């Protein structure tokens, strides 16, 4: 088994890295802004990563 070290970004609440394995939804708005929502493994809550 290989380790997945890809990080989506950081949690806006606790600043911990959020790994790609926690991805819930990722989309681009009509204005071209990327929005990535994931579960922070530290806070155990859904966040929009930055």
N, C-alpha and C positions, 0 to 999 in steps of 0.2 A: 504494500500500500504506500502511496506517495503522499507527502504533506502538501496541502494547498495553502500557500502563503500569500495569495493575492488579497490585497486590502482594498476595499471599496472607498474608504475614507475614515473619518473620525466621528465619533458620537458627539453631537452638539451639547450633550448634558455632562458627560464625564470625561470626554476627550480620549477615551480608549479607542484603539483601532477596531474597525468592524470588518471581519473577513468576508470574502465573496460568498462563502458557504451560507451566510445569514441573509442573503438577498431575498427580498419579498417581491418588489416590483421596480422596474427601471424603464423609464420612458422619456421621450422628448416632447416638450410642449410645442404648440403652434408657433411660439416666438423663438423656438430653438434652444430653450433652456433644458438641460438634462436634469431629471429628478430621479433620485435613487433612494428607495425606502428599504430598510433592512431592520433586523432585530439586533440590538446591541447585546452581546453576550454578557457584558458586565452589569448593565442596568436591567436587562431582561425586559426591554420595552421596544416598541417600534419607533424608529427615528428616521428622519431624512438626513442622510449622511452628507458631510461637507468635505 
